[in-house]
């Protein structure tokens, strides 16, 4: 194992491995260092820590962008091709003819759950199911009076119906 920190080499390697989507364990393995050395370098060398954080943030942003694109496609529906290899067999299990490839064009219909998720997260103030209930609890007497009035109304309606 190579425990000697070389900023020019190790920072480039680190950023490259993160861009390829490697985990910390895989990065340590590729760089030929232990986990302890990796975490020590992050503590001891601010430029290594910064490169790590920047590369992780960039990679995460890229991943989220790809997921958002796929979620949007699922919301809107999309066309795709399905490939099937067809092999005809005799009763004894031997091939009758050469296999053929069947390509079918299909359409994935828009998905309501994906639409709901997309809208809830993009415009929560407009699409959220949550209703905010604002109660003024500073004036207890007014609250008590309102509750008593409601009880009286219910009591009177009950008496009328009897």
GROMACS elastic network, one bead per residue, 0.5 to 0.9 nm:
[ bonds ]
;  ai    aj funct       b0    kb
    1    31     6  0.87074   500
    1    32     6  0.53284   500
    1    33     6  0.55702   500
    1    34     6  0.77398   500
    2     5     6  0.81665   500
    2    31     6  0.81732   500
    2    32     6  0.61964   500
    2    33     6  0.60792   500
    3    32     6  0.83347   500
    3    33     6  0.63156   500
    3    34     6  0.83407   500
    3    37     6  0.67638   500
    5     9     6  0.85204   500
    5    10     6  0.70357   500
    5    41     6  0.75683   500
    6     9     6  0.56006   500
    6    10     6  0.57579   500
    6    11     6  0.80762   500
    7    10     6  0.52751   500
    7    11     6  0.55606   500
    7    12     6  0.80863   500
    7    45     6  0.88171   500
    7    47     6  0.81374   500
    7    48     6  0.74092   500
    8    11     6  0.59090   500
    8    12     6  0.64601   500
    8    13     6  0.88272   500
    9    12     6  0.54824   500
    9    13     6  0.62391   500
    9    14     6  0.86629   500
   10    13     6  0.50161   500
   10    14     6  0.59536   500
   10    15     6  0.85986   500
   10    31     6  0.77124   500
   10    48     6  0.81083   500
   11    14     6  0.50061   500
   11    15     6  0.61892   500
   11    16     6  0.85094   500
   11    47     6  0.81366   500
   11    48     6  0.60704   500
   11    51     6  0.66738   500
   11    52     6  0.80957   500
   12    15     6  0.53447   500
   12    16     6  0.61245   500
   12    17     6  0.86115   500
   12    51     6  0.88134   500
   13    16     6  0.51328   500
   13    17     6  0.60603   500
   13    18     6  0.85410   500
   13    27     6  0.85619   500
   13    30     6  0.87917   500
   13    31     6  0.74262   500
   14    17     6  0.52906   500
   14    18     6  0.61974   500
   14    19     6  0.86070   500
   14    27     6  0.70235   500
   14    31     6  0.81232   500
   14    48     6  0.83824   500
   14    51     6  0.77613   500
   14    52     6  0.69101   500
   14    55     6  0.83268   500
   15    18     6  0.51837   500
   15    19     6  0.61158   500
   15    20     6  0.87040   500
   15    51     6  0.67897   500
   15    52     6  0.67845   500
   15    54     6  0.86193   500
   15    55     6  0.56748   500
   15    56     6  0.83555   500
   16    19     6  0.50773   500
   16    20     6  0.63663   500
   16    21     6  0.88310   500
   16    55     6  0.85273   500
   17    20     6  0.50976   500
   17    21     6  0.64768   500
   17    22     6  0.56192   500
   17    23     6  0.83838   500
   17    26     6  0.84628   500
   17    27     6  0.62580   500
   17    30     6  0.82966   500
   18    22     6  0.54306   500
   18    23     6  0.73883   500
   18    24     6  0.84484   500
   18    27     6  0.77276   500
   18    52     6  0.80044   500
   18    55     6  0.63250   500
   18    56     6  0.64792   500
   18    59     6  0.70371   500
   19    22     6  0.76080   500
   19    55     6  0.69456   500
   19    56     6  0.79502   500
   19    58     6  0.82109   500
   19    59     6  0.59766   500
   20    59     6  0.85972   500
   21    59     6  0.74329   500
   22    25     6  0.79361   500
   22    26     6  0.56775   500
   22    27     6  0.61128   500
   23    26     6  0.51525   500
   23    27     6  0.61372   500
   23    28     6  0.86870   500
   24    28     6  0.62065   500
   24    29     6  0.86190   500
   24    35     6  0.80919   500
   24    38     6  0.85839   500
   25    28     6  0.52374   500
   25    29     6  0.63129   500
   25    30     6  0.87177   500
   25    34     6  0.87388   500
   25    35     6  0.71091   500
   26    29     6  0.50218   500
   26    30     6  0.60908   500
   26    31     6  0.85144   500
   27    30     6  0.50850   500
   27    31     6  0.60155   500
   27    32     6  0.83826   500
   27    33     6  0.86360   500
   27    38     6  0.89038   500
   28    31     6  0.51429   500
   28    32     6  0.59152   500
   28    33     6  0.51594   500
   28    34     6  0.59619   500
   28    35     6  0.61836   500
   28    37     6  0.86291   500
   28    38     6  0.66537   500
   29    32     6  0.50752   500
   29    33     6  0.63673   500
   29    34     6  0.74551   500
   29    35     6  0.87438   500
   30    33     6  0.79269   500
   31    34     6  0.88180   500
   33    36     6  0.81626   500
   33    37     6  0.62062   500
   33    38     6  0.66703   500
   34    37     6  0.52615   500
   34    38     6  0.63021   500
   34    39     6  0.87878   500
   35    39     6  0.62109   500
   35    40     6  0.84801   500
   36    39     6  0.52624   500
   36    40     6  0.60162   500
   36    41     6  0.85579   500
   37    41     6  0.60525   500
   37    42     6  0.85925   500
   38    41     6  0.52591   500
   38    42     6  0.64614   500
   38    43     6  0.89210   500
   39    42     6  0.50186   500
   39    43     6  0.63905   500
   39    44     6  0.86762   500
   40    43     6  0.50219   500
   40    44     6  0.59204   500
   40    45     6  0.82225   500
   41    44     6  0.50593   500
   41    45     6  0.55020   500
   41    46     6  0.83478   500
   41    48     6  0.67887   500
   41    49     6  0.76063   500
   42    45     6  0.56962   500
   42    46     6  0.66844   500
   42    47     6  0.82792   500
   42    48     6  0.57285   500
   42    50     6  0.83969   500
   42    52     6  0.80619   500
   43    46     6  0.69074   500
   43    48     6  0.85522   500
   43    49     6  0.70631   500
   44    48     6  0.84468   500
   44    49     6  0.85108   500
   45    48     6  0.53771   500
   45    49     6  0.65084   500
   45    50     6  0.87900   500
   46    49     6  0.50050   500
   46    50     6  0.60044   500
   46    51     6  0.84608   500
   47    50     6  0.50484   500
   47    51     6  0.60190   500
   47    52     6  0.84636   500
   48    51     6  0.51349   500
   48    52     6  0.61125   500
   48    53     6  0.86747   500
   49    52     6  0.50371   500
   49    53     6  0.61761   500
   49    54     6  0.85792   500
   50    53     6  0.51117   500
   50    54     6  0.59741   500
   50    55     6  0.83653   500
   51    54     6  0.52043   500
   51    55     6  0.59457   500
   51    56     6  0.84317   500
   52    55     6  0.53004   500
   52    56     6  0.60622   500
   52    57     6  0.85358   500
   53    56     6  0.51743   500
   53    57     6  0.60473   500
   53    58     6  0.85190   500
   54    57     6  0.51473   500
   54    58     6  0.60882   500
   54    59     6  0.85504   500
   55    58     6  0.50840   500
   55    59     6  0.60488   500
   55    60     6  0.85006   500
   56    59     6  0.50786   500
   56    60     6  0.59889   500
   56    61     6  0.84750   500
   57    60     6  0.51285   500
   57    61     6  0.60812   500
   57    62     6  0.85893   500
   58    61     6  0.51285   500
   58    62     6  0.62303   500
   58    63     6  0.86918   500
   59    62     6  0.50773   500
   59    63     6  0.61773   500
   59    64     6  0.86163   500
   60    63     6  0.50381   500
   60    64     6  0.60937   500
   60    65     6  0.84885   500
   61    64     6  0.51396   500
   61    65     6  0.61129   500
   61    66     6  0.87182   500
   62    65     6  0.50655   500
   62    66     6  0.63517   500
   62    67     6  0.87615   500
   63    66     6  0.51718   500
   63    67     6  0.62733   500
   63    68     6  0.86135   500
   64    67     6  0.50450   500
   64    68     6  0.60074   500
   64    69     6  0.85199   500
   65    68     6  0.50961   500
   65    69     6  0.62150   500
   65    70     6  0.87457   500
   66    69     6  0.51181   500
   66    70     6  0.63366   500
   66    71     6  0.86255   500
   67    70     6  0.50917   500
   67    71     6  0.60234   500
   67    72     6  0.85016   500
   68    72     6  0.60618   500
   68    73     6  0.85730   500
   68   118     6  0.85549   500
   69    72     6  0.51274   500
   69    73     6  0.62596   500
   69    74     6  0.87060   500
   70    74     6  0.62053   500
   70    75     6  0.86005   500
   71    74     6  0.50472   500
   71    75     6  0.62050   500
   71    76     6  0.87608   500
   71   114     6  0.65313   500
   71   115     6  0.82985   500
   71   117     6  0.89520   500
   71   118     6  0.74305   500
   72    76     6  0.62559   500
   72    77     6  0.84240   500
   72   114     6  0.78607   500
   72   115     6  0.78753   500
   72   118     6  0.74753   500
   73    76     6  0.52046   500
   73    77     6  0.57248   500
   73    78     6  0.61429   500
   73   110     6  0.81066   500
   74    77     6  0.51576   500
   74    78     6  0.69061   500
   74   108     6  0.76800   500
   74   109     6  0.78110   500
   74   110     6  0.58442   500
   74   111     6  0.59261   500
   74   112     6  0.89671   500
   74   114     6  0.65409   500
   74   115     6  0.79865   500
   75    78     6  0.87933   500
   75   109     6  0.83648   500
   75   111     6  0.52455   500
   75   112     6  0.69235   500
   75   113     6  0.81788   500
   75   114     6  0.53942   500
   75   116     6  0.86461   500
   75   118     6  0.78441   500
   76   108     6  0.89772   500
   76   109     6  0.75211   500
   76   111     6  0.74338   500
   76   115     6  0.80463   500
   77   107     6  0.71469   500
   77   108     6  0.52709   500
   77   111     6  0.70868   500
   78   106     6  0.85630   500
   78   107     6  0.57238   500
   78   108     6  0.52842   500
   78   109     6  0.68950   500
   78   110     6  0.76658   500
   79   105     6  0.71415   500
   79   106     6  0.57223   500
   79   108     6  0.61839   500
   79   109     6  0.87618   500
   80   104     6  0.84612   500
   80   105     6  0.59500   500
   80   106     6  0.54269   500
   80   107     6  0.62178   500
   80   108     6  0.76767   500
   81   103     6  0.64746   500
   81   104     6  0.55666   500
   81   106     6  0.59315   500
   81   107     6  0.85423   500
   82   102     6  0.81626   500
   82   103     6  0.56609   500
   82   104     6  0.51791   500
   82   105     6  0.63973   500
   82   106     6  0.70652   500
   83   101     6  0.68368   500
   83   102     6  0.58302   500
   83   104     6  0.65084   500
   83   105     6  0.89685   500
   84   100     6  0.84046   500
   84   101     6  0.57212   500
   84   102     6  0.51085   500
   84   103     6  0.63630   500
   84   104     6  0.81596   500
   85    99     6  0.66350   500
   85   100     6  0.58034   500
   85   102     6  0.62371   500
   85   103     6  0.87636   500
   86    98     6  0.89517   500
   86    99     6  0.55224   500
   86   100     6  0.52721   500
   86   101     6  0.60639   500
   86   102     6  0.70685   500
   87    95     6  0.69179   500
   87    96     6  0.79885   500
   87    97     6  0.74460   500
   87    98     6  0.69342   500
   87   100     6  0.65913   500
   87   101     6  0.88287   500
   88    93     6  0.89961   500
   88    94     6  0.84004   500
   88    95     6  0.58366   500
   88    96     6  0.55997   500
   88    97     6  0.65185   500
   88    98     6  0.79628   500
   88    99     6  0.70348   500
   88   100     6  0.89443   500
   89    92     6  0.76547   500
   89    93     6  0.53316   500
   89    94     6  0.52814   500
   89    96     6  0.52964   500
   89    97     6  0.79383   500
   90    93     6  0.51834   500
   90    94     6  0.53297   500
   90    95     6  0.61728   500
   90    96     6  0.59069   500
   91    94     6  0.75066   500
   93    96     6  0.89485   500
   95    98     6  0.70734   500
   95    99     6  0.81765   500
   96    99     6  0.88216   500
   97   100     6  0.86516   500
  108   111     6  0.83720   500
  110   114     6  0.81789   500
  110   115     6  0.79565   500
  111   114     6  0.54042   500
  111   115     6  0.63518   500
  111   116     6  0.88073   500
  112   115     6  0.50117   500
  112   116     6  0.61598   500
  112   117     6  0.86472   500
  113   116     6  0.50707   500
  113   117     6  0.62071   500
  113   118     6  0.85637   500
  114   117     6  0.50856   500
  114   118     6  0.60078   500
  114   119     6  0.85338   500
  115   118     6  0.50780   500
  115   119     6  0.60805   500
  115   120     6  0.84517   500
  116   119     6  0.52864   500
  116   120     6  0.59858   500
  116   121     6  0.85275   500
  116   127     6  0.81553   500
  117   120     6  0.52127   500
  117   121     6  0.61719   500
  117   122     6  0.84750   500
  118   121     6  0.54090   500
  118   122     6  0.59745   500
  118   123     6  0.83316   500
  119   122     6  0.50702   500
  119   123     6  0.55684   500
  119   124     6  0.69593   500
  119   126     6  0.83889   500
  119   127     6  0.61879   500
  119   128     6  0.82548   500
  120   123     6  0.56415   500
  120   125     6  0.81534   500
  120   126     6  0.79253   500
  120   127     6  0.52886   500
  120   128     6  0.54418   500
  120   129     6  0.84384   500
  121   124     6  0.56378   500
  121   127     6  0.85093   500
  121   128     6  0.84344   500
  122   125     6  0.89867   500
  122   127     6  0.87372   500
  123   126     6  0.55386   500
  123   127     6  0.60744   500
  123   128     6  0.77910   500
  124   127     6  0.51079   500
  124   129     6  0.85924   500
  125   128     6  0.60873   500
  127   130     6  0.88574   500
  128   131     6  0.79413   500
  135   138     6  0.89297   500
  136   139     6  0.69815   500
  136   140     6  0.87004   500
  136   143     6  0.83047   500
  137   140     6  0.61899   500
  137   143     6  0.74921   500
  139   142     6  0.56958   500
  139   143     6  0.66353   500
  139   144     6  0.89023   500
  140   143     6  0.50885   500
  140   144     6  0.60668   500
  140   145     6  0.85337   500
  141   144     6  0.50529   500
  141   145     6  0.60876   500
  141   146     6  0.86208   500
  142   145     6  0.50454   500
  142   146     6  0.61981   500
  142   147     6  0.86628   500
  143   146     6  0.51358   500
  143   147     6  0.62473   500
  143   148     6  0.86118   500
  144   147     6  0.51422   500
  144   148     6  0.61125   500
  144   149     6  0.85548   500
  145   148     6  0.50764   500
  145   149     6  0.60904   500
  145   150     6  0.86103   500
  146   149     6  0.50851   500
  146   150     6  0.62412   500
  146   151     6  0.87096   500
  147   150     6  0.50969   500
  147   151     6  0.62725   500
  147   152     6  0.86508   500
  148   151     6  0.50534   500
  148   152     6  0.61567   500
  148   153     6  0.86587   500
  149   152     6  0.50174   500
  149   153     6  0.62052   500
  149   154     6  0.86847   500
  150   153     6  0.51104   500
  150   154     6  0.62704   500
  150   155     6  0.85504   500
  151   154     6  0.51612   500
  151   155     6  0.60370   500
  151   156     6  0.85826   500
  152   156     6  0.60756   500
  152   157     6  0.85706   500
  153   156     6  0.51642   500
  153   157     6  0.61909   500
  153   158     6  0.85784   500
  154   157     6  0.51580   500
  154   158     6  0.61351   500
  154   159     6  0.86494   500
  155   158     6  0.51087   500
  155   159     6  0.62257   500
  155   160     6  0.87157   500
  156   159     6  0.50721   500
  156   160     6  0.62047   500
  156   161     6  0.87092   500
  157   160     6  0.51148   500
  157   161     6  0.63031   500
  157   162     6  0.88333   500
  158   161     6  0.52344   500
  158   162     6  0.64363   500
  159   162     6  0.52703   500
